Amino acid sequence: MSAALSARSVPVTLRAPVRAPRSVRRGAVVRAAAEEEAEDKPPPGCTRYTINILRPLGLVLEEKKEGGIYVGEIVEDGNAAKTGLVNVGDELIATSGVVFNSTTDYGGVSVKTGEETVRLPVRTERFDTVMAAIASNPSQRTVALEFQKCM
């Protein structure tokens, strides 16, 4: 897959965590959830769609310099092209990924268990994290990809 990665440096400040009173934390969580929901709506003139396809996806995802992942190319006769929905320039909003939520110990060997499919919003994630999430989907299962198309 092709990727036009941009270098970013983020200053990090380490501080001891300070816990707010429970009532304040609950209100902050409700506000954060409401802000996230409002932020997750498409802007005017844009629509969203989800496709569920098997790997190989048949498309090339690229990262914009200003952030965001978009479709750079669509492979002719590939799985994405067969849907008839995906176009070059569509922005990837979210993908499915498989995580394990527990481990079981068998005579000193730890085995990951509790496989779970999750939705990963990609706007704040690094390009390689998004690619790893897509790759975590087993090849016999479909990958859910949510795109945004703006007119």
C-alpha positions as CSV (number, residue, x, y, z in Angstrom):
1,M,0.0,0.0,0.0
2,S,1.2,3.5,-0.7
3,A,1.4,6.1,2.0
4,A,2.4,9.8,1.9
5,L,3.3,10.2,5.5
6,S,3.9,13.6,7.0
7,A,6.3,14.1,10.0
8,R,4.6,15.4,13.1
9,S,6.0,16.1,16.5
10,V,3.8,16.4,19.5
11,P,5.2,18.0,22.7
12,V,4.5,15.8,25.7
13,T,4.1,17.0,29.2
14,L,3.9,14.5,32.0
15,R,1.9,15.4,35.1
16,A,0.4,13.4,37.9
17,P,-3.3,12.7,37.3
18,V,-5.8,14.8,39.2
19,R,-9.2,13.3,39.8
20,A,-12.2,15.6,39.8
21,P,-15.2,14.9,42.1
22,R,-17.4,12.1,40.7
23,S,-20.3,14.5,39.9
24,V,-18.0,16.7,37.8
25,R,-16.4,13.6,36.0
26,R,-19.9,12.3,35.1
27,G,-20.9,15.6,33.6
28,A,-17.6,15.8,31.7
29,V,-18.2,12.3,30.3
30,V,-21.7,13.2,29.2
31,R,-20.4,16.5,27.6
32,A,-17.6,14.6,25.9
33,A,-20.0,12.0,24.5
34,A,-22.3,14.7,23.2
35,E,-19.4,16.6,21.6
36,E,-18.1,13.4,20.0
37,E,-21.6,12.6,18.6
38,A,-21.9,16.1,17.1
39,E,-18.4,15.9,15.7
40,D,-19.0,12.5,14.1
41,K,-21.8,13.9,11.9
42,P,-20.9,14.6,8.3
43,P,-20.6,18.3,7.3
44,P,-23.2,19.9,5.0
45,G,-22.8,18.6,1.4
46,C,-21.2,15.3,2.5
47,T,-22.6,11.8,2.9
48,R,-21.4,8.7,4.6
49,Y,-21.6,5.1,3.6
50,T,-20.2,1.8,4.9
51,I,-19.0,-1.1,2.9
52,N,-18.2,-4.6,4.2
53,I,-15.7,-6.4,2.0
54,L,-13.1,-9.2,2.1
55,R,-9.4,-8.6,2.0
56,P,-7.6,-7.8,-0.3
57,L,-9.6,-4.6,-0.3
58,G,-8.5,-3.6,-3.8
59,L,-7.8,0.0,-3.0
60,V,-4.9,2.2,-2.0
61,L,-5.3,4.4,1.1
62,E,-3.1,7.5,1.5
63,E,-2.7,10.1,4.2
64,K,-3.2,13.8,3.5
65,K,-0.4,16.1,4.8
66,E,-3.0,18.0,6.8
67,G,-4.3,14.8,8.3
68,G,-7.0,12.3,7.3
69,I,-6.9,9.1,5.2
70,Y,-8.4,9.0,1.8
71,V,-8.8,6.7,-1.2
72,G,-5.8,7.3,-3.6
73,E,-6.6,4.5,-6.1
74,I,-9.1,1.8,-6.7
75,V,-7.9,-1.5,-8.2
76,E,-10.0,-2.4,-11.3
77,D,-12.1,-5.6,-10.5
78,G,-11.0,-5.5,-6.9
79,N,-13.3,-6.0,-3.9
80,A,-13.9,-2.3,-3.3
81,A,-14.6,-1.6,-7.1
82,K,-17.2,-4.4,-7.1
83,T,-19.3,-2.5,-4.6
84,G,-19.7,0.4,-7.0
85,L,-19.7,2.8,-4.0
86,V,-16.1,3.8,-3.5
87,N,-14.5,6.7,-5.4
88,V,-11.0,8.2,-5.4
89,G,-10.9,11.0,-2.9
90,D,-13.4,9.5,-0.5
91,E,-12.2,10.0,3.1
92,L,-11.9,7.0,5.5
93,I,-13.8,7.8,8.7
94,A,-13.7,4.4,10.5
95,T,-12.7,0.8,10.1
96,S,-13.3,-2.4,11.9
97,G,-10.5,-4.1,13.8
98,V,-10.2,-7.3,15.9
99,V,-8.9,-7.1,19.5
100,F,-8.5,-9.7,22.2
101,N,-10.0,-8.8,25.6
102,S,-8.4,-11.6,27.7
103,T,-5.7,-14.2,27.9
104,T,-5.8,-17.8,29.2
105,D,-2.8,-19.5,30.6
106,Y,-2.2,-23.1,29.5
107,G,0.8,-24.6,31.4
108,G,2.9,-21.4,31.1
109,V,1.8,-20.5,27.6
110,S,-0.5,-17.4,27.4
111,V,-3.1,-17.6,24.7
112,K,-5.2,-14.5,23.7
113,T,-8.9,-15.2,23.9
114,G,-12.1,-13.2,23.8
115,E,-11.9,-12.0,20.2
116,E,-14.0,-8.9,19.6
117,T,-14.6,-6.8,16.5
118,V,-14.5,-3.0,17.3
119,R,-15.1,0.2,15.3
120,L,-12.0,2.4,15.1
121,P,-12.6,6.0,14.2
122,V,-9.5,6.9,12.2
123,R,-9.3,10.7,12.1
124,T,-7.1,11.0,15.2
125,E,-5.1,7.7,14.6
126,R,-1.7,7.3,12.9
127,F,-1.7,5.9,9.4
128,D,0.2,2.7,10.5
129,T,-2.3,2.2,13.3
130,V,-5.2,2.3,10.8
131,M,-3.4,-0.2,8.5
132,A,-2.8,-2.5,11.4
133,A,-6.5,-2.4,12.4
134,I,-7.5,-3.3,8.9
135,A,-5.0,-6.1,8.8
136,S,-6.2,-7.4,12.2
137,N,-9.5,-8.6,10.5
138,P,-9.2,-12.3,9.6
139,S,-9.1,-12.9,5.8
140,Q,-12.3,-15.0,5.9
141,R,-14.3,-12.1,7.5
142,T,-15.4,-8.9,6.0
143,V,-13.8,-5.6,6.9
144,A,-16.2,-2.7,7.7
145,L,-15.0,0.5,6.1
146,E,-16.9,3.8,6.7
147,F,-16.2,6.5,4.2
148,Q,-17.3,10.1,3.7
149,K,-17.9,11.5,0.3
150,C,-18.2,15.3,-0.2
151,M,-19.7,16.9,-3.3
